[in-house]
Amino acid sequence: MIQKINAAMAEEFEVEESVFTPEADIKSTLELDSLSLVDLVALVESNFGIKINGTDIAKIRNFGALYDLIYEKVQSK
């Protein structure tokens, strides 16, 4: 699952997958502003068939948190 997430983000944000580590800050690594954060959420939702709400977004500080969130949402479907 992590490889699929990383591949999708690398393509969307034109960043090398090698920079995606669980502890890396997601906003600075992907150079996210509020608009591109919406793009990230849409990318995840469409690739995994899940919904991410505002409370979930606030919890996403690093890639590890994103991976955990996606895993939890997919498991609870």
N, C-alpha and C positions, 0 to 999 in steps of 0.2 A: 504494500500500500504506500509506503514512504517513497519508493521509487516512482510510482505513478504521480504522486503529489509533486515531487521534485521536478519531474520531467515537464509536467504541465506548467508549473511556475517558471521554470527556466525558459520555456518557449514564450510564455505570455510576457514576462518582464525582461527578457533578453539578458539573463544572468547565468553564469556558469553554475551547474549543479554542485560543484565542489565547495561552494561557499555556504551551502545549506547544511548547517550542523544544528543539533538540537538546542544548543545554548546560544546560537547566533540571534541577535536582535532582528526581528522580521522587518520592522519598518525601515531601519537604516540599510539592511542588506538589499532589500528590494526597492529602496528609495521611494517608499509609499507616502503619498499625501492622502487626503480624505477621499478623493475621487478614485485613485488607484487602489485604495483599500476596498472600495465597493467592487472594483474589478476582481480583486482577489476573492472576495466572498462569492461573487457570481461564478467564478471559475471553479471553486470548491463545490458549490451547490450543484452545478451542472455536471461535474465529473463524478460526483458521489451520490447524487439524488437525495441530498439532505438539506435542511434549512438551518441557517445560522442567524441568530437574532442579535440585537445590540448588546445584551448582557454577555453573550458568547464572545463577541468581537473584543469587548473590553478585557477579556481574559487572555487574549492572544498577544503575548509579549515576545515570544521566541518561537522557533520552528518546532521545538519539542511540544510546546503548548498547542500549537496548531495540529500536529500529528495526533496528540491525545484527544483533542476535541473531535476531530474527524473520526477517529476510531470509535469513540463513545457514541457519536451520532449514528454511525453506520451499524454498530452493534444493537442499538435500541430501535432500529427500523422494524 
